[in-house]
Structures are given as C-alpha cells and as structure tokens.
Amino acid sequence: MRFPATLLFAVALAACGGAPGAGTSAGTAQAGPSTELSPEINRLIAAAKSGGETDLDLAWGETTIGGGEAVKQFSTLFQKTYGFSVNMHFTPAPTMTQMAGKVAQEAAAGQKASTDIFLGSEGHFAALLQQNGLESYDYTQLSPRIAKDTVVTNDIGLEITSRFPGFSYNSNIIPEAQAPKTLADLLNPKWKGQLASEPNAASFDRVAFRPEWTPEKMRSYVQQLSGNISGLIRCEELERLSSGEFALYGMDCGSFEVLRQREKGAPLAHVIPEDGALAVFFFVGIPRTAAHPDLAKLYINLMMSEAGQKILYDTSKGDLHSLPGSHSGAELQDLQAKGIKPLAITPQFIIDHPEDVQLRDDLTKILTRKG
C-alpha cells in the first residue's frame, strides 16, 4: 500500500528531533587500522579509495546524536579503525522533516544529496521508503552486531539509538515511591495543576496500539487527562520542571533530556509507564544520490560498534538498547522483570497504521483546546 508523501511527512512532523546548532569539520592523520577488518569493510574501503571519496558530508541537528562533537570523535575513531583519514564536514541541519523532504526531492531529480547519511525517526523513514529516497543495502554485512530485526523494511536503513517515552518529573517535589507508574496514574486528581503535556500529543497515539489500548480508548483517556493538564511544553523545555513550574510531564520523548540535565544538577527523574511502554528509535540510512556512499557505510558501521555506541551515549545519552552493554537497555530491566515488552515503533509500523495520522490529529486537538 502506498500513501501520499504529504500524509507520511505529517506523521514525521510530530516526531521528536534535534534542533540546529553550530557546525564542524574534522580530519585526522594517517595511521594503521586497529583491528582485522571483514571482507565487506575492506571492499568498502577499496571502493571509497578507487571512487575518490575523500570527504563525508553530514547534516542533522546539533543536539541530536551528539551533533558536531560526536562527529569529531567519530573522525578519530574512523582513522584508528580503518587506517586512513577522511574530511568530515558537519553542518547543522533544519528539522528532520525538512531534511527528509530535501533528500526525497534530490533523489527524484537525480541531484547530489545534501547529506551522505540521513538521520530521522520512523515517520521520516516511512515517507522515504514510499518515495524511494534512500539506498537499499544489506547492513548486516557490516558487522555481526547488526541484527536483521534492527534493519528497516527494504534495507533502507537501521536503528541507531533507542528512546523510551514516559514521564519526566521533579524529584524534589515528587519522591520516587510516589511517582506515577502507569498512564492510569496520571488521572489521579492530585496531579491537577502540576501536570504538563506535549502540544503534539507525543506518543499517546502510538501507545493506542498496545494490547491494553485501542484508538477509541486513547481518545477517551486523553479527554479525561486534559482535565489535569495545566500547560503544554516541548520535550526540550524540562527546565520548567526543574524550576517547579510543573512537577510532572507526560508523555515525554524519552529519558535523554532528563539525563543531560541531571548532569548539570537538575532535580529530574524519568519513568517508563507499565501500560504505555514504547521503544522508539532514531534511524540512519544513505540517500540514493549520496556523493560518498561507501564512506557513509563505513561511518554507520562505526556508529554500531562498541566504541561508536559509547560516543553516542556520552554525547547524547542515547544508544541502541538491543546491543550488548547498552545503557538504554538497562532502563527496561524493571519492566522486563514484570513481563512487559515495549511496542517497537518502526517505519513499517507507520505504514501498517495509516489511521495513526487522524488519531494524532484528534489527540492534539483535545490537548491544544485545553492548552
């Protein structure tokens, strides 16, 4: 089934993404590779060199997957791993939705892509899957760390970091033992006047497809919830929790913003709801008209390596929960002990649930009328 690009990009628009910031360019000196490389990696290195690929153009938000700082660290890791240097040019991009539109237009026109690696969420990849904007490539060839179930439909990309939306709260106001554990808990009248929510009804529409819910149940729930909500804020505005303006925020975009602000001393905590657990991802893929596709694949391989995942977590508080040693995987331990499995929100999920667009619109109208 095919859906209009405008419909799919409408879904993508509501996804959480990074904001623009400052740019960077990085390169390093020659040195030998640090480990034995696989045949596919050696093939890509040879193809990059024979094709004259000496630069890698990267564009996404400065606050997303570490921005320019992570690219600098990946430049060093690239040289250390593969034994040659590449000029990595990082340019802060507009929104993921705008970048997805550019990549699709460039592919349709046969023009060089604005970035060698596209970073986006499930809605963006669903749209680009329909628009044939990304190259199909068997990413499992790169490394045994890349499992088939982390690869997007038609091999157009793969999961790179995980997020688990839930509730952020001020731990000075709400002790851990008293924090809500379920979506149902948010209906408690004691939260009236203390609760904020996201203006685009983030994640409520996805939760509606969990076994405990239906779209109609979720519409009714959000209508009830709106009576407790006293404000609408963005996921990146958690300083309004830290200040005590609100005590509780749900649903958020995941724990990463809480973790980043806690490093600065903010009194924040995060919980994944037992009746609303989702696994949401950032994905990477290679535009069909990328100028440096071989180097792009080598970079993606590094992102999935143990060292690369550490860079992503250190710079953005995000890594892929299904990989060994993942920090984000540890967030699921309490839920897993109770037999609760998050619903994975993938590009295929978006394609299989076109009714999500109307549901998101309905839920947003309920919340914004309140806000």
KAQUIFEN-V175992 format. One record per residue. N is the residue number from 1. RES is the residue in one small letter. PHI is phi in whole degrees, -180 to 180 (none if undefined). Layout:
N,RES,PHI
N,RES,PHI
This chain:
1,m,none
2,r,-110
3,f,-125
4,p,-58
5,a,-59
6,t,-63
7,l,-68
8,l,-70
9,f,-71
10,a,-66
11,v,-65
12,a,-62
13,l,-58
14,a,-81
15,a,-73
16,c,-76
17,g,-151
18,g,-84
19,a,-100
20,p,-63
21,g,-159
22,a,-83
23,g,-99
24,t,-156
25,s,-136
26,a,-141
27,g,-155
28,t,-137
29,a,-80
30,q,-72
31,a,-165
32,g,-79
33,p,-65
34,s,-87
35,t,-139
36,e,-68
37,l,-104
38,s,-74
39,p,-58
40,e,-68
41,i,-65
42,n,-63
43,r,-63
44,l,-66
45,i,-61
46,a,-64
47,a,-67
48,a,-64
49,k,-69
50,s,-69
51,g,-87
52,g,71
53,e,-83
54,t,-118
55,d,-126
56,l,-131
57,d,-101
58,l,-127
59,a,-147
60,w,-159
61,g,-67
62,e,-63
63,t,-93
64,t,-105
65,i,39
66,g,88
67,g,52
68,g,-65
69,e,-63
70,a,-65
71,v,-61
72,k,-59
73,q,-69
74,f,-69
75,s,-61
76,t,-65
77,l,-65
78,f,-60
79,q,-62
80,k,-65
81,t,-81
82,y,-102
83,g,85
84,f,-149
85,s,-100
86,v,-134
87,n,-81
88,m,-100
89,h,-110
90,f,-103
91,t,-121
92,p,-57
93,a,-101
94,p,-69
95,t,-62
96,m,-58
97,t,-64
98,q,-66
99,m,-66
100,a,-62
101,g,-63
102,k,-64
103,v,-61
104,a,-65
105,q,-66
106,e,-64
107,a,-65
108,a,-64
109,a,-90
110,g,71
111,q,-94
112,k,-59
113,a,-69
114,s,-72
115,t,-143
116,d,-81
117,i,-134
118,f,-96
119,l,-113
120,g,-162
121,s,-104
122,e,-60
123,g,-66
124,h,-66
125,f,-72
126,a,-62
127,a,-64
128,l,-70
129,l,-63
130,q,-69
131,q,-93
132,n,57
133,g,-93
134,l,-121
135,e,-69
136,s,-90
137,y,-153
138,d,-79
139,y,-67
140,t,-67
141,q,-66
142,l,-69
143,s,-162
144,p,-65
145,r,-75
146,i,-98
147,a,-85
148,k,-59
149,d,-77
150,t,-98
151,v,-93
152,v,-72
153,t,-45
154,n,64
155,d,59
156,i,-94
157,g,171
158,l,-153
159,e,-66
160,i,-122
161,t,-143
162,s,-110
163,r,-137
164,f,-125
165,p,-60
166,g,-173
167,f,-116
168,s,-101
169,y,-148
170,n,-82
171,s,-74
172,n,-78
173,i,-96
174,i,-117
175,p,-63
176,e,-54
177,a,-65
178,q,-101
179,a,-69
180,p,-64
181,k,-111
182,t,-137
183,l,-62
184,a,-59
185,d,-63
186,l,-68
187,l,-81
188,n,-60
189,p,-58
190,k,-65
191,w,-89
192,k,-59
193,g,88
194,q,-113
195,l,-103
196,a,-114
197,s,-137
198,e,-95
199,p,-64
200,n,-98
201,a,55
202,a,-52
203,s,78
204,f,-59
205,d,-66
206,r,-69
207,v,-59
208,a,-58
209,f,-100
210,r,-72
211,p,-58
212,e,-74
213,w,-127
214,t,-142
215,p,-56
216,e,-67
217,k,-61
218,m,-70
219,r,-59
220,s,-65
221,y,-63
222,v,-65
223,q,-62
224,q,-68
225,l,-61
226,s,-57
227,g,-69
228,n,-93
229,i,-82
230,s,-111
231,g,-171
232,l,-119
233,i,-135
234,r,-84
235,c,-61
236,e,-88
237,e,-105
238,l,-72
239,e,-62
240,r,-74
241,l,-80
242,s,-57
243,s,-76
244,g,92
245,e,-58
246,f,-127
247,a,-98
248,l,-149
249,y,-139
250,g,-161
251,m,-92
252,d,-95
253,c,-97
254,g,133
255,s,-82
256,f,-60
257,e,-70
258,v,-61
259,l,-64
260,r,-64
261,q,-76
262,r,-65
263,e,-62
264,k,-95
265,g,96
266,a,-70
267,p,-84
268,l,-122
269,a,-144
270,h,-140
271,v,-139
272,i,-93
273,p,-69
274,e,-65
275,d,-102
276,g,-150
277,a,-73
278,l,-126
279,a,-114
280,v,-114
281,f,-130
282,f,-96
283,f,-119
284,v,-126
285,g,-154
286,i,-112
287,p,-53
288,r,-62
289,t,-111
290,a,-61
291,a,-77
292,h,-133
293,p,-68
294,d,-72
295,l,-64
296,a,-62
297,k,-66
298,l,-64
299,y,-66
300,i,-62
301,n,-59
302,l,-65
303,m,-61
304,m,-91
305,s,-74
306,e,-60
307,a,-67
308,g,-69
309,q,-64
310,k,-66
311,i,-60
312,l,-62
313,y,-70
314,d,-62
315,t,-96
316,s,-138
317,k,61
318,g,-139
319,d,-146
320,l,-93
321,h,-65
322,s,-83
323,l,-88
324,p,-57
325,g,79
326,s,-65
327,h,-70
328,s,-68
329,g,-61
330,a,-66
331,e,-65
332,l,-92
333,q,-58
334,d,-64
335,l,-66
336,q,-63
337,a,-64
338,k,-95
339,g,77
340,i,-98
341,k,-115
342,p,-63
343,l,-79
344,a,-80
345,i,-102
346,t,-117
347,p,-57
348,q,-65
349,f,-58
350,i,-63
351,i,-66
352,d,-76
353,h,-127
354,p,-63
355,e,-68
356,d,-62
357,v,-61
358,q,-67
359,l,-62
360,r,-60
361,d,-64
362,d,-63
363,l,-67
364,t,-63
365,k,-62
366,i,-61
367,l,-71
368,t,-74
369,r,-63
370,k,-71
371,g,-74
